[in-house]
């Protein structure tokens, strides 16, 4: 029996000096082993991704984290603080893909940059540098080469709503690797996790979607060692297989 297709838009990079479309492998592993689905990478170079064709084959959409940021032109009149950390090709695919997928009620799992894309695509705004604001903590990763240290659990988040029900916990501890964060939440989204400093750490689409969740942390990292992360990817896979009715809360 074939597995559901989870579409993963790529990031822009270079390989041997040539333009390339890439996805960090940990996301594909999480889809295969956690959701028991088949990942399908979609290139983001100009003219390489037809949104309708992508959605026609997709049972779900995974929006990955990245070292790049959503370009501020999509949510404000601010200049980018880090102009070299812009991926316009990815923006050009993901930002129209998200509302089209929401309209079709396709399952969406949006992680870190993906959560920020989800918010911007639906009308929300971002802080470009959370750590530069007096009211917030520094949510960036430590500058180390050891990935186990980089992706280690770092701070608690308080859960509410459906997310609290899914995980059966009031609070979980998450890994934190982001410089940007939600400033104003898009009106269609419902906040369901907050850091101790009040920053929104997760949000979902309203009822009527089988699974449309954005999280600011990285549940794809070593999912088998974290039951909460595994539970989210399992639920995402179940939604892609149609085991969760679209009329249920996301």
C-alpha positions in Angstrom: 0.0 0.0 0.0 1.5 3.4 -1.0 2.2 6.0 1.6 0.7 9.5 1.6 2.8 12.2 -0.1 4.1 14.9 2.2 5.3 17.9 0.1 8.4 19.7 1.5 9.3 23.0 -0.2 13.1 23.3 -0.5 15.5 26.1 0.5 17.8 27.8 -1.9 21.5 26.9 -1.5 24.6 26.3 -3.6 26.3 23.0 -4.4 29.8 23.3 -5.9 29.0 26.9 -6.7 25.8 26.2 -8.5 22.3 27.1 -7.4 20.6 24.2 -5.7 17.3 23.3 -3.9 17.9 21.5 -0.6 16.2 20.0 2.4 18.0 19.1 5.6 17.6 15.3 5.9 16.3 15.3 9.5 12.9 16.6 8.2 12.6 13.7 5.7 13.5 11.2 8.4 10.8 12.6 10.7 8.2 12.3 7.9 9.2 8.7 7.1 9.8 7.4 10.6 7.4 9.7 12.6 4.5 10.2 10.2 5.0 7.0 8.1 4.6 9.0 5.0 6.6 9.7 1.8 8.4 13.0 1.6 8.5 14.7 -1.8 10.8 17.7 -2.2 9.6 20.6 -4.3 12.2 23.0 -5.9 11.7 26.7 -5.3 13.7 28.2 -8.2 11.8 30.6 -10.4 9.2 28.8 -12.5 10.0 25.4 -11.0 6.9 24.9 -8.7 3.4 25.0 -10.0 1.2 25.4 -6.9 -1.8 23.6 -8.3 0.2 20.6 -9.5 1.9 20.4 -6.1 -1.3 20.5 -4.2 -2.9 17.9 -6.5 -0.3 15.3 -5.4 0.0 16.3 -1.7 -1.6 14.6 1.2 0.1 17.1 3.5 2.6 20.0 3.6 5.7 20.2 5.8 7.3 23.6 6.1 10.8 23.3 7.5 13.0 25.4 9.5 15.9 27.2 7.8 18.8 29.6 8.3 16.9 32.1 6.1 14.2 34.5 7.1 10.9 35.6 5.5 11.6 38.8 3.7 10.0 41.7 5.7 8.4 43.2 2.6 5.7 40.5 3.0 4.6 41.8 6.4 5.9 45.3 7.0 7.8 48.3 5.5 10.9 47.5 7.5 14.3 46.8 5.9 15.7 43.4 6.6 18.1 43.3 9.5 20.0 40.4 7.9 19.7 41.1 4.1 22.0 38.1 3.4 19.5 35.8 5.2 16.7 36.2 2.7 15.4 33.3 0.5 13.1 35.0 -2.0 12.7 31.8 -4.1 11.4 30.0 -1.1 9.1 32.9 -0.1 7.7 32.9 -3.7 6.6 29.3 -3.3 5.6 28.9 0.3 3.6 32.1 0.8 1.1 31.4 -1.9 1.2 27.6 -1.2 0.0 28.0 2.4 -3.4 29.8 1.8 -4.1 27.5 -1.1 -3.4 24.4 1.1 -5.5 25.9 3.9 -8.4 26.4 1.5 -8.2 22.8 0.5 -7.9 21.8 4.2 -4.7 19.9 3.6 -2.8 19.0 6.7 0.1 21.4 7.4 3.0 21.0 9.8 5.0 24.3 10.0 8.3 24.3 11.9 10.3 27.3 13.0 10.7 29.4 9.7 7.7 27.4 8.5 5.7 28.7 11.4 6.7 32.2 10.6 5.7 31.6 7.0 2.4 30.3 8.1 1.8 33.4 10.1 2.9 35.8 7.4 1.0 34.0 4.6 -2.3 34.4 6.6 -1.7 38.1 7.4 0.4 38.1 10.6 3.7 40.0 11.3 7.1 39.1 12.8 9.7 40.4 15.1 12.9 40.4 13.1 15.1 40.0 16.2 13.4 38.8 19.3 16.6 38.9 21.3 17.0 42.7 20.7 13.7 43.4 22.4 13.6 44.2 26.2 10.5 42.1 26.9 11.8 38.9 25.5 14.5 36.3 26.1 17.2 35.3 23.7 15.7 32.2 21.9 18.7 31.6 19.6 20.7 28.5 19.6 24.1 28.4 21.3 27.0 28.9 18.9 28.5 25.4 19.1 29.3 22.7 16.6 27.8 19.9 18.7 24.3 19.4 17.3 23.1 17.5 20.4 23.9 20.7 22.4 22.5 23.0 19.7 19.2 21.1 19.6 18.9 20.4 23.3 15.7 21.3 25.2 16.1 24.8 26.5 13.0 26.4 27.9 9.4 25.4 28.9 6.3 26.4 26.9 2.8 26.5 28.4 0.2 24.7 26.3 -3.5 25.4 25.8 -6.4 24.3 23.6 -6.1 21.3 21.3 -2.3 21.1 21.6 -2.6 20.6 25.3 -5.2 17.9 24.7 -3.1 16.1 22.1 0.0 16.0 24.3 -1.7 15.5 27.7 0.5 18.1 29.3 0.1 21.6 30.6 3.8 22.4 30.0 6.6 20.9 27.9 10.3 21.8 27.5 11.3 22.6 23.9 14.5 23.3 21.9 14.9 26.9 20.9 16.7 27.9 17.8 15.2 31.1 16.4 16.0 34.8 16.1 12.7 35.8 14.7 9.2 35.3 16.2 5.5 36.2 15.9 4.7 39.8 16.5 1.0 39.8 15.6 -0.7 36.5 15.1 -2.7 36.1 11.9 -6.4 36.3 12.7 -7.2 32.8 11.3 -4.7 31.2 13.8 -5.2 30.3 17.4 -2.2 30.5 19.8 -1.7 27.3 21.8 1.8 27.6 23.3 3.6 30.4 25.0 7.2 30.8 26.3 7.7 32.2 29.7 8.4 35.6 28.2 5.0 35.6 26.5 6.3 34.8 23.0 3.9 32.7 20.9 5.5 29.3 20.4 2.7 27.4 18.6 -0.5 28.1 16.8 -3.1 26.1 14.8 -5.7 26.8 12.2 -9.3 26.9 13.6 -11.6 24.0 13.6 -12.4 22.4 10.3 -8.8 21.4 9.6 -7.6 17.9 10.4 -4.1 19.1 11.2 -2.7 22.6 10.6 -0.1 23.4 13.3 2.8 25.7 13.5 5.5 25.4 16.2 8.5 27.6 16.8 10.7 24.7 18.1 12.2 21.7 16.3 10.2 18.5 16.9 11.9 16.8 13.9 15.1 16.5 15.9 15.6 12.9 17.1 11.8 12.4 17.3 12.2 8.9 18.8 13.8 10.3 21.9 10.9 12.8 22.5 7.4 11.4 22.9 5.8 14.8 22.4 7.6 15.3 19.1 6.7 11.7 18.0 3.1 12.3 18.9 2.9 15.4 16.7 4.4 13.6 13.7 2.1 10.6 14.2 -0.9 12.8 14.3 0.3 14.7 11.2 0.6 11.3 9.4 -2.8 10.2 10.5 -4.3 13.4 9.1 -2.5 12.8 5.8 -4.0 9.3 5.7 -7.5 10.7 6.4 -7.8 9.0 9.8 -8.7 12.4 11.4 -11.8 13.9 9.9 -11.6 17.4 8.5 -14.5 18.5 10.6 -12.5 17.8 13.8 -10.4 20.5 15.5 -6.9 20.7 14.0 
